[in-house]
Amino acid sequence: MKRILTAVFSFAALAAAGSIPAAAPALAQEEMSEADLLKRGKRVFVLCRSCHTLESEGRHKVGPNLHGMFGSNAGSKDDFRYSDVVKGSGIVWSAETLEEWLVKPKDFLPGNKMAFAGVRKESDRKALITYLKKETLQDR
């Protein structure tokens, strides 16, 4: 038993010191199939669905409906009241801008009204963006 505990503590110490490579989870994420990304993205969207809808002609909630968002200007849905900061931001929604936004919206665009802390894990953001791309296409 003592040897097992010693091995566990040694492993933990090496991991804490950064001596054990952390590349394995990143590689696993890179190899995730699109179907798996979509499933994971749908699960992550649970964090968003209390404020946003995705379907064409979907209603706005606390946040705007996101249908057709990719390639559109931030703050451009006529029937939603955006903050002046969002309307004047000049942001065009792409996977890259959404990735930055999702890290922490308040830091990305100070003064916006979105009360959401962000999506901490990069792999969850990637999955969510993959899901949103599919679910918010204009021709759906």
Secondary structure, DSSP 8 states (H G I E B T S, - for coil): -HHHHHHHHHHHHHHHHT-S--HHHHHHHHT--HHHHHHHHHHHGGGTTTT---STT----SS---TT-TTSBTT--TTS---HHHHTS--B--HHHHHHHHH-HHHHSTT----------HHHHHHHHHHHHHHT-TT-
